Amino acid sequence: MHYASNAVLAKARAMYAGHITPAEYETLISCHTLSELLSQLQRRRRYAAALSKATAQITPIQAEELLRLSVYEQLATLSRYEISERNEFFRFYIVKREIAQILRCLRLLSSGRAGEYLAELPPFFNHLTELDLIRLAEAKSFSDVLQVLDGTPYRQILRPFEPVFGEKGVYLRIEAAFHEYLHNYLFSCAKHDKANEKQMKEALSLYLDSAYMTAMYRMKKMRVGDENVYRCYLFEKYTAFTRPQLTRLAGAKDEKEFMRALRDTTYGEALKSLDYGESEQVVEEYVCGKFRKGLRFYTDPAAVMLCYMYLCENETRNIIRVIEGIRYGISPDKIRGVLTGLRS
């Protein structure tokens, strides 16, 4: 292992030492306003740079995007320590945020609320993406969106849906197609040395399978999706599920049956030991525990960055849940109950 690789490992572990502890979450949960919460977070080094862009008029959705921006900044910091092909690994996160913006625009467009996207637009994301977010916000039709995305791979993903956009179930198919592209992109970014193939395969398999489990749980709960959609959420080359297990998971009639089927997979025993019941939170809790262990013991830089990214994303999800709790007046006990990664 060369010097740069050692630096990535050491820096990732040092940076993660600044994660929010259960006691510090209690302080965040006790905040009564968004500004009070952001003030608390600005005192933390890992959020200070991103949140310095916050204005007094910042909306909850814009605050959430700033928090996600902090994940990018942390990954970019780690990438400076790696001089091999892995130094573009953090680009995956930018692609992920670009896709999130496109899907947000399409969701509002399909519901006749396209004008709302401009008010929610995160202007601080503009310097990180080549997408013209202002033009995207001004799009009044699916055709307009395609024109904005001209010259990007996103246009090719969306083009087949132009004749049927607005029909029932089409948005879900679009979302699945983007998910498939995103995780193929992740696979292409996660090139690794053959000597560490086992570590990278293990980390990548868990990351991709966790996304599959979460997406499937939500679709089963909402009673939406079909075999073609489900297939887009699965990266078969790196899954730990067997074909019979996948058949049973896909055939589950609701989220409860899906969770029962999940107990009979390679992840089953570990998921049973966590007390979240039949909820997608149990998956997040399990993955956090595994990736904390990976962050400590892996020696492959790309695998370590994948662990670090998931843990940062989970912390961001938790903070966003606190923001939503404050926004809608949810009790501290209920907010506390949806936070994940604190027990594992």
C-alpha positions in Angstrom: 0.0 0.0 0.0 1.5 3.4 -1.0 1.7 6.5 1.1 -1.5 8.1 -0.3 -3.5 5.1 0.5 -2.3 5.2 4.1 -3.2 8.9 4.2 -6.8 8.2 3.1 -7.3 5.5 5.8 -5.9 7.7 8.5 -7.8 10.8 7.4 -11.1 9.0 7.1 -10.9 7.6 10.6 -9.8 10.9 12.0 -12.7 12.8 10.3 -15.3 10.2 11.4 -14.2 10.8 15.0 -16.1 14.1 14.7 -19.5 12.4 14.2 -22.5 13.4 16.2 -22.9 11.4 19.4 -26.2 10.3 20.9 -25.8 13.0 23.6 -25.2 15.7 20.9 -28.3 14.5 19.1 -30.3 15.3 22.2 -29.1 18.9 21.9 -30.3 19.1 18.3 -33.7 17.5 19.1 -34.2 20.1 21.8 -34.0 23.0 19.3 -37.2 24.8 18.6 -36.4 26.5 15.3 -34.4 25.8 12.2 -32.1 28.7 12.8 -31.3 27.4 16.3 -30.5 24.0 14.9 -28.3 25.4 12.2 -26.5 27.5 14.7 -25.7 24.4 16.7 -24.4 22.6 13.6 -22.2 25.6 12.5 -20.1 25.0 15.6 -19.1 21.7 14.2 -16.1 21.7 11.9 -17.6 19.2 9.4 -20.7 21.4 8.8 -19.2 24.9 9.3 -18.1 25.5 5.7 -21.3 24.3 4.0 -23.6 26.1 6.5 -21.7 29.3 6.2 -23.7 29.7 2.9 -27.0 29.7 4.8 -29.0 33.0 4.8 -31.5 34.2 7.3 -34.3 33.3 4.9 -33.1 29.8 4.2 -35.9 27.2 3.8 -35.8 23.7 5.3 -35.3 22.2 1.9 -32.4 24.5 1.1 -30.9 23.7 4.5 -31.2 20.0 3.7 -29.3 20.5 0.5 -26.6 22.4 2.4 -26.2 19.5 4.7 -25.8 17.1 1.7 -23.3 19.5 0.3 -21.2 19.0 3.5 -21.0 15.3 2.6 -19.5 16.2 -0.8 -17.0 18.5 0.8 -15.9 15.7 3.2 -15.5 13.3 0.3 -13.6 15.8 -1.7 -11.2 16.3 1.2 -10.5 12.6 1.4 -10.0 12.4 -2.4 -7.1 14.9 -2.1 -5.2 12.2 -0.3 -5.5 9.6 -3.0 -3.4 10.1 -6.2 -4.6 7.0 -8.1 -7.8 6.6 -10.2 -9.8 6.6 -7.0 -9.4 10.4 -6.7 -12.7 10.8 -8.7 -14.7 8.5 -6.4 -16.4 11.5 -4.8 -17.9 12.4 -8.1 -20.5 9.7 -7.5 -22.0 11.9 -4.8 -22.4 14.8 -7.2 -24.1 12.6 -9.8 -26.4 11.4 -7.0 -27.4 15.0 -6.1 -27.9 15.9 -9.8 -30.3 13.0 -10.2 -32.1 14.1 -7.0 -32.6 17.6 -8.5 -33.9 16.2 -11.8 -36.3 13.9 -10.0 -37.5 16.7 -7.8 -38.2 18.8 -10.9 -40.1 16.0 -12.6 -42.1 15.1 -9.5 -43.3 18.7 -9.2 -43.9 18.9 -13.0 -46.0 15.8 -13.0 -48.2 17.1 -10.2 -48.7 20.5 -11.9 -46.5 22.4 -9.4 -43.5 23.1 -11.5 -43.2 26.6 -10.3 -42.3 25.4 -6.8 -39.0 24.1 -7.8 -37.5 27.6 -8.4 -38.3 28.6 -4.8 -36.6 25.4 -3.5 -33.6 25.6 -5.8 -30.3 25.3 -3.9 -28.2 28.0 -5.6 -25.0 26.9 -3.7 -25.1 23.6 -5.8 -24.6 25.5 -9.0 -20.8 25.6 -8.8 -20.6 21.9 -8.3 -22.7 20.8 -11.2 -22.6 21.4 -15.0 -26.4 21.2 -15.1 -28.2 24.6 -15.6 -30.5 24.4 -12.6 -32.1 27.8 -13.3 -33.2 26.6 -16.7 -34.3 23.3 -15.2 -36.4 25.3 -12.7 -38.0 27.2 -15.6 -39.0 24.0 -17.5 -42.7 23.9 -18.1 -42.9 20.5 -19.9 -41.0 17.2 -20.2 -39.7 18.4 -23.5 -38.2 21.5 -21.8 -36.5 19.2 -19.3 -35.0 17.1 -22.1 -33.6 20.3 -23.8 -32.0 21.4 -20.5 -30.3 18.0 -20.2 -29.1 17.9 -23.8 -25.6 16.6 -24.0 -25.8 14.7 -20.7 -26.4 11.0 -20.1 -29.6 12.0 -18.2 -31.3 12.9 -21.4 -30.8 9.4 -22.8 -32.3 7.9 -19.7 -35.4 10.1 -19.9 -36.0 10.1 -23.6 -38.0 6.8 -23.8 -40.4 8.2 -21.2 -41.4 11.4 -23.2 -44.4 9.9 -25.0 -45.9 8.4 -21.7 -44.9 11.0 -19.1 -47.8 11.8 -16.9 -49.3 8.3 -17.1 -49.8 6.3 -13.9 -46.7 4.6 -12.7 -44.3 6.3 -15.2 -42.6 8.5 -12.6 -41.7 5.3 -10.6 -40.2 3.8 -13.7 -38.1 6.9 -14.3 -36.9 6.9 -10.7 -35.9 3.2 -11.1 -34.0 3.9 -14.4 -32.1 6.7 -12.7 -31.3 4.4 -9.7 -30.0 1.8 -12.1 -27.7 4.3 -13.8 -26.5 5.7 -10.5 -25.4 2.4 -9.1 -23.8 1.4 -12.4 -21.9 4.7 -12.1 -20.9 3.8 -8.6 -19.6 0.4 -9.8 -17.5 2.2 -12.5 -16.0 4.6 -9.8 -15.2 1.8 -7.4 -12.2 0.3 -9.4 -9.8 -1.3 -7.0 -6.5 -3.2 -6.7 -7.0 -6.9 -7.2 -5.2 -7.4 -3.8 -8.1 -5.7 -2.1 -10.9 -7.1 -4.2 -12.5 -8.9 -1.4 -12.9 -5.8 0.8 -14.2 -3.7 -2.1 -16.7 -6.4 -3.1 -17.9 -6.7 0.4 -18.4 -3.0 0.9 -20.0 -2.5 -2.5 -22.3 -5.5 -2.1 -23.6 -4.1 1.3 -24.0 -0.6 -0.1 -26.0 -1.7 -3.1 -28.0 -4.4 -1.2 -29.0 -1.8 1.4 -30.3 0.5 -1.3 -32.3 -2.4 -2.8 -33.8 -3.4 0.6 -34.8 0.2 1.4 -36.3 0.8 -2.0 -38.2 -2.5 -2.0 -39.6 -1.9 1.5 -41.0 1.4 0.5 -42.5 0.1 -2.8 -44.1 -2.8 -0.9 -45.5 -0.5 1.7 -47.0 1.8 -1.0 -48.1 -1.2 -3.1 -46.4 0.0 -6.2 -43.8 -1.4 -8.7 -43.4 -4.5 -10.7 -40.7 -7.0 -11.8 -39.2 -4.5 -14.3 -39.0 -1.8 -11.7 -37.6 -4.1 -9.0 -34.9 -5.3 -11.3 -33.5 -1.7 -11.7 -32.8 -1.6 -7.9 -30.7 -4.7 -7.9 -27.0 -5.0 -8.9 -26.9 -8.8 -9.4 -23.1 -9.0 -9.8 -22.6 -7.8 -6.3 -25.6 -8.9 -4.4 -25.5 -11.3 -1.4 -29.1 -12.5 -2.2 -29.7 -15.8 -3.9 -32.0 -16.1 -6.8 -34.8 -17.9 -4.8 -34.5 -15.3 -2.1 -34.9 -12.5 -4.6 -37.9 -14.2 -6.1 -39.5 -14.3 -2.6 -38.6 -10.7 -1.8 -40.1 -9.5 -5.1 -43.2 -11.6 -4.6 -44.0 -10.2 -1.1 -47.5 -8.6 -1.1 -46.7 -5.9 1.4 -43.8 -4.5 3.6 -44.5 -7.0 6.4 -44.2 -10.0 4.2 -41.1 -8.4 2.6 -39.5 -8.1 6.1 -40.4 -11.7 6.9 -38.8 -12.9 3.6 -35.7 -10.7 4.5 -35.2 -12.7 7.7 -34.5 -15.8 5.7 -31.6 -14.2 3.8 -27.9 -13.8 4.5 -28.8 -10.6 6.4 -31.6 -12.2 8.4 -30.0 -13.2 11.6 -28.3 -9.8 12.1 -31.6 -7.9 11.3 -33.4 -10.1 13.9 -31.1 -9.0 16.6 -32.1 -5.3 16.2 -35.2 -4.0 17.8 -36.7 -1.8 15.1 -39.4 -4.3 14.2 -40.7 -4.4 10.7 -39.2 -1.2 9.5 -36.7 0.0 6.9 -34.8 1.6 9.8 -33.5 -1.8 10.8 -31.6 -1.9 7.5 -29.9 1.5 8.1 -29.0 0.5 11.7 -27.4 -2.8 10.5 -25.5 -1.1 7.6 -24.1 1.6 10.0 -22.7 -1.1 12.3 -21.1 -2.9 9.4 -19.6 0.2 7.9 -18.3 1.5 11.2 -16.4 -1.8 11.4 -15.2 -1.5 7.8 -14.0 2.0 8.4 -11.9 0.7 11.2 -10.5 -2.4 9.7 -10.5 -2.1 5.9 -7.3 -1.3 4.1 -8.6 -0.6 0.6 -9.1 3.2 0.3 -12.1 3.0 -2.0 -13.8 0.6 0.4 -13.1 3.0 3.3 -14.5 5.9 1.3 -17.6 4.0 0.6 -18.0 3.2 4.3 -17.4 6.9 5.2 -19.8 8.1 2.6 -22.7 5.9 3.9 -22.0 6.9 7.5 -22.0 10.6 6.5 -25.2 10.2 4.5 -26.9 8.5 7.5 -25.9 11.4 9.8 -27.3 13.8 7.2 -30.6 11.8 7.1 -30.8 11.9 10.9 -30.3 15.7 10.9 -32.9 16.1 8.2 -35.3 14.0 10.3 -34.7 16.5 13.2 -35.4 19.4 10.8 -38.6 17.8 9.7 -39.6 17.2 13.3 -39.0 20.8 14.2 -40.9 22.0 11.1 -44.0 19.9 11.8 -44.0 20.2 15.6 -43.2 16.5 16.2 -42.4 15.5 19.8 -38.8 14.9 20.8 -39.6 11.3 21.6 -40.9 10.6 18.1 -38.0 12.3 16.5 -35.6 10.3 18.7 -37.4 7.1 17.6 -36.6 7.6 13.9 -32.9 8.3 14.2 -30.6 5.5 13.1 -27.0 4.4 13.5 -26.9 5.4 17.2 -27.2 1.9 18.7 -25.1 -0.2 16.4 
